[in-house]
Amino acid sequence: MVKFLIGGSPCTHWSVARLANGERETTPDGVGWELFKNYLIAKEKFKPDFFLYENNKSAAQAIKDRISYELGAPLQYINSALVSAQNRQRFYVHNFGNVPLPEDRGISFQDIMERDAEELKKYKVPRTPSRERMWNNGNGSKIPHSCKNITHEKKTCCLTTKQDRSSNTGLVAFEDFCRYVTVKEAARLQTLPDDYCRVVTKDQAYKALGNGWTAEVIIHLLSYALKDIPKDEEIIVLSMYDGIGTGRYCFDKLGYHNIKYYAYEIDKYAMQIANSNYKDIIQCGDAFQVRESGWGIETEEALSLDSGVAL
């Protein structure tokens, strides 16, 4: 049996998006740090053989330094652009040894873009006066500011939880105006199957994918931890802030199917997506439960069964 702890605590309180209103946390205290501490407490109690932690590269350096210290491993920076059509800068902390960066696969948005014009028209952005002004004020560029999502490398900007008019979204030029990235394209940007979020609405799919991991980056990292582990080995996975079960998908893609997968997540739509793809995921609820006296994986499995949570 081999034990894995994986996860990435919510980055909302560390985000540079909070700079404007002065609410960004830049030191290892506050709400964001308490969320991370749940991962740290789980590590201390679960005692995994391997661990993997992820968060946004834009977190303040003081926070990243403390995370590295607490986990006892260096940060590894990886841009999802190496394995996908999306610029997505993240840091990872793990005990997998010296893992090289993934090879650049040279994937552009053109490679993953949907081609059905009639389908794409369903994602066309409504023309409003403010959008018209942004369209007509493109600073001489053929791509107006309101749809300036594709970089000179033909990668999209980082996928977010909402499709809007900021530069860090899924808006792209289309016909005489612009359109949203489709749900299928969003899944492809995260290197997941087209129908991975099929059980939820479009808006919930965008939110779930925007909050999630780029699967091929995780697969690359996990492959180094798993390199000497037989495919039939029993693997116990504890996933903190699991989201849509991307971790479960990655183990499956690597050929490991003898998995017992415990997920801490409270977003009901994310859980629906996860369990629609992997019915064996054991949903355990709120990550703060790891702080309780006597907490253990076996207890959580019993509780989830008693509560009727779908496995």
Beta strands, then each sheet from edge to edge (+ up, - down):
strand 1: 2-7
strand 2: 50-56
strand 3: 75-79
strand 4: 89-94
strand 5: 171-174
strand 6: 177-180
strand 7: 235-240
strand 8: 259-264
strand 9: 282-285
sheet 1: 3+ 4- 2+ 1+ 7+ 8+ 9+
sheet 2: 5+ 6-
end
